[in-house]
């Protein structure tokens, strides 16, 4: 299993664990009186689950399991893959910080941090597609569709 894939999978499991813990705290908040920041974590928990866990897990598995591109670059551009990892996770961490703060104490700095977070995550997605697109090919590597 490639190093990039291992990092993606382990990071995805970490995000899954954090999201589950946040959801558990949200459930407890229905019984206990907890600070307002807890309710502000709901959108972050969904985002960690879908982008942090699901998308990152998919990115890592695609990098590993899709058909090889060439002998020189079997998995495409590995630098691009690491850019995807850095951009996706930087964007997620910025969102984890800024979204609850924007809900509790709205300020332009948190709004712009969310914009930066979104741009990082979207750029990670586009670079992932760009780097993986040519590996989607018919069985046997023939061109054309059957």
C-alpha positions as CSV (number, residue, x, y, z in Angstrom):
1,X,0.0,0.0,0.0
2,X,1.5,3.4,-1.0
3,X,2.5,5.9,1.7
4,X,0.0,8.4,0.4
5,X,-2.8,5.9,0.7
6,X,-1.8,5.0,4.3
7,X,-1.8,8.6,5.3
8,X,-5.2,9.2,3.7
9,X,-6.7,6.2,5.4
10,X,-5.3,7.0,8.8
11,X,-6.3,10.6,8.6
12,X,-9.8,9.6,7.4
13,X,-10.2,7.3,10.4
14,X,-9.1,10.2,12.7
15,X,-11.7,12.5,11.2
16,X,-14.3,9.7,11.5
17,X,-13.5,9.4,15.2
18,X,-13.6,13.1,15.8
19,X,-17.0,13.4,14.0
20,X,-18.5,10.5,16.0
21,X,-17.3,12.1,19.2
22,X,-18.8,15.4,18.2
23,X,-22.1,13.7,17.4
24,X,-22.0,12.0,20.8
25,X,-21.5,15.3,22.5
26,X,-24.4,16.7,20.5
27,X,-26.6,13.9,21.8
28,X,-25.5,14.6,25.3
29,X,-26.4,18.3,24.8
30,X,-30.0,17.3,24.6
31,X,-29.8,16.1,28.2
32,X,-27.2,18.4,29.7
33,X,-26.7,22.1,29.5
34,X,-23.6,22.6,27.5
35,X,-22.0,25.8,26.1
36,X,-23.5,27.2,22.8
37,X,-20.3,26.2,21.0
38,X,-21.4,22.6,21.1
39,X,-24.4,23.3,18.9
40,X,-22.2,25.2,16.6
41,X,-20.2,22.1,16.0
42,X,-23.0,20.3,14.2
43,X,-22.1,21.5,10.6
44,X,-18.4,20.8,11.3
45,X,-19.2,17.2,12.4
46,X,-21.1,16.6,9.1
47,X,-18.3,18.1,7.1
48,X,-15.7,16.0,8.9
49,X,-17.7,12.9,8.3
50,X,-18.3,13.5,4.5
51,X,-15.2,15.3,3.5
52,X,-12.7,14.3,6.1
53,X,-13.7,10.7,6.3
54,X,-15.5,9.6,3.2
55,X,-13.8,11.8,0.6
56,X,-10.3,11.3,2.0
57,X,-10.8,7.5,2.2
58,X,-12.0,7.5,-1.4
59,X,-9.0,9.6,-2.5
60,X,-6.5,7.3,-0.8
61,X,-8.1,4.1,-2.2
62,X,-8.4,5.5,-5.7
63,X,-4.7,6.5,-5.7
64,X,-3.8,2.9,-4.7
65,X,-6.4,0.8,-6.6
66,X,-7.1,2.5,-9.9
67,X,-5.3,1.1,-13.0
68,X,-1.7,2.1,-13.4
69,X,-1.0,5.0,-15.6
70,X,2.6,4.1,-16.8
71,X,5.8,2.5,-15.5
72,X,7.3,5.9,-14.9
73,X,4.3,7.3,-13.0
74,X,2.1,4.3,-12.1
75,X,-0.2,6.4,-9.9
76,X,0.0,9.7,-11.8
77,X,1.7,12.8,-10.3
78,X,2.6,12.0,-6.7
79,X,3.4,15.6,-6.0
80,X,-0.2,16.5,-7.0
81,X,-1.5,13.8,-4.7
82,X,0.4,15.2,-1.8
83,X,-1.0,18.7,-2.7
84,X,-4.5,17.2,-2.5
85,X,-3.7,15.8,0.9
86,X,-2.3,19.1,2.2
87,X,-5.0,21.3,0.7
88,X,-7.9,19.1,1.8
89,X,-6.6,18.8,5.4
90,X,-5.6,22.5,5.7
91,X,-9.1,23.4,4.5
92,X,-10.8,21.0,6.9
93,X,-8.7,22.3,9.9
94,X,-9.5,25.9,9.0
95,X,-13.2,25.0,8.8
96,X,-13.0,23.2,12.1
97,X,-11.7,26.4,13.6
98,X,-13.6,29.1,11.8
99,X,-17.2,27.7,11.4
100,X,-18.1,27.5,15.1
101,X,-16.5,30.9,15.7
102,X,-18.4,32.4,12.9
103,X,-21.6,31.0,14.3
104,X,-20.9,32.2,17.9
105,X,-19.0,35.5,17.2
106,X,-19.6,36.5,13.6
107,X,-16.7,38.5,12.2
108,X,-15.2,39.1,8.8
109,X,-12.0,37.2,9.7
110,X,-14.0,34.0,10.3
111,X,-16.0,34.5,7.1
112,X,-12.9,34.9,5.1
113,X,-11.3,32.0,6.8
114,X,-14.3,29.9,5.7
115,X,-13.8,31.2,2.2
116,X,-10.1,30.1,2.3
117,X,-11.2,26.8,3.7
118,X,-13.6,26.2,0.9
119,X,-11.1,27.2,-1.8
120,X,-8.5,24.8,-0.4
121,X,-11.0,21.9,-0.3
122,X,-12.4,22.7,-3.8
123,X,-8.8,22.9,-5.2
124,X,-8.0,19.6,-3.6
125,X,-11.0,18.0,-5.3
126,X,-10.2,19.4,-8.7
127,X,-6.5,18.4,-8.5
128,X,-7.6,14.9,-7.4
129,X,-9.9,14.6,-10.4
130,X,-7.2,16.0,-12.8
131,X,-4.6,13.6,-11.4
132,X,-6.9,10.5,-11.4
133,X,-8.9,11.1,-14.7
134,X,-6.4,9.5,-17.0
135,X,-6.4,6.3,-14.9
136,X,-10.1,5.7,-15.7
137,X,-9.8,3.4,-18.7
138,X,-11.4,0.2,-20.0
139,X,-10.1,-3.2,-18.9
140,X,-6.9,-4.0,-20.7
141,X,-6.1,-0.4,-21.3
142,X,-7.7,-0.2,-24.8
143,X,-9.1,3.2,-25.9
144,X,-12.7,3.8,-26.7
145,X,-15.7,2.5,-24.9
146,X,-17.3,-0.9,-25.0
